[in-house]
């Protein structure tokens, strides 16, 4: 059961890193934007086009609480603190502290740090315990994929998708900012995964619009298997963080991972 919680928190952490780096109000990327491009734009739910190189700078503390109830009624609760930073160039830093810590005092170091730098086209994972860092290059599209004529290959039959319901939750004030809420409910039909009744997964988000950008203020995920995970952002500061937060310290040894080369389609 603990492995389920750990995997859930890792997924949330990685998703949140991307969310810190990108405008979370953006639901779908524009067709002209390329994944991983520092200059990519996105179409927001308000209809505005936002640029990654003109983000709203901010910092704050994310408090995440994961709760899981076992079959015998035992409740497992884990609480984590993640310090988040984003600058006006779209660079993001996330510092994850060990379970149970809600405030950070002197001498308290994070368990690990992740930096996303779309300016340098790189991701960094830092381990403060042994002063090591791993660098991974963001994928850059080299050229457009070759066009395939109709009938070149048969399209696979899409797998059945869970039913999805989107609800507008209106607005509320969080940390002094007006935030808009949405709830997505995904229903897995009976028998789809061996379940004897329909299963419902709920994902709720509250985003504060800071015209034209946004800050993710609260999320709640309710899963019938993994339980409930809730995050809220506190100590929000809408100021430019220090530039050194998005750089690997000089006393760290850096290991660079080679990017996976995407195979190119054979020419016709």
Secondary structure, DSSP 8 states (H G I E B T S, - for coil): -HHHHHHHHHHHHHHHHHHHHS-TTEEEE-TT--TT-TT-EEEETTS-EEEGGG---EEEEEEEEEEEE-TTS-EEEEEEEEEEEE-TTS-EEEEE--TT--S--TT---SEEEEEETTTTEEEEEETTTTEEEEEE-----S------TTSS---------EEEEEEEEEEEETTEEEEEEEEEEEE-TTTTS-SS-EEEEEEEEEEEETTEEEEEEEEEEETTTEEEEEEEEEEE-S---GGGGS--TTSEEEEE-----------
